[in-house]
């Protein structure tokens, strides 16, 4: 099903807003525009839709607050501007969401947070818990500490990785353009807006260009790359003009607005491909017959009570193989406890975790969202 009608069934979305929209031409944050987007998000929250907001703008706001004539190029100056600007960015979002009786939270991430499996699980758990509490996470790259070697490069990429992280149904990238055109509309008067295109379409590279605003690091090329990244977990992407009235609601209603990037793979298959094929197995969990049955036929999470023993050395967040007592692999997943901890709690109920470990964290050894059958 490749039409936009399915957007109305989205239960979790990621919305990314770029620097060119958030700031008034180098004169600080556009509070009126921000209030409008927050109002749209608040409406979705009332309808039960989880919304994660990825916001640029900290550096641009910092540049304005510090009275700089242009965006710095030196890394330490960018980090300083981000530190100053993030204060204003968070204050505006917090105050505006409060007007709708919603709590917002600040989450700053670096590339290491999502490439390291333990941090990946920690970030995922935090975001899912915030959503459970009805909070709107406001995510930005931690520009204050990120170096060139560990930065995402742009918040389009960050938004796509967050969509992967929380298994969002849809990524909406709001920009100062109507969407992706066949050519640069400021140069080619014959350029036309592309309503729908596959993330695998070979024409994408030639049609996407870099940023011209000077406020952010992204351009249309980074947005196309983000759409491809989001597709890894089966998420669709729409790039649309953020200034369009009720733009988020229009996208969710299935209106032909912006450019719709079709993912090349269904979400479940994408998740299976990632877990089963792209990570190195660090250990094995041998399961009893009851646990095997629950995994194979009931789609449940793996609990410690169903584990006979563990082999190998592994840490929280690493990939392990789940075997039956005949040594046949039946599943793979990301563990919530390390091998030494599992040796202590194997065969035990979660109510005994605190007594055995000195603390109690996750109830499951492997949550069903992080487990796939082989």
Secondary structure, 3 states (H helix, E strand, C coil): CCCHHHHHHCCEEEEEECHHHHECCCCCECHHHHHHHHHHHHHHHHCCCEEEEEECCHHHHHHHHCCCCCCCCCHHHHHHHHHHHHHHHHHHHHHHHHCCCCCEEEEEECHHHHHCHHHHHHHHHHHHHHHHCCCEEEEEECCCCCCCCCCCCCHHHHHHHHHHHHCCCEEEEEECCCCCECCCCCCCCCCCECCEEECCCCCHHHHCCCCCCCCCCCCHHHHHHHHHHHHHHCCEEEEEECCCCCHHHHHHCCCCCCEEEECCCCHHHHHHHHHHHCCCCCEEEEECHHHHHHHHHHCCCECHHHEEEEECCCCCCCEEEEECCCCCEEEEEECCCCHHHHHHHCCCCHHHHHHHHCCCCCCCCECHHHEEEC
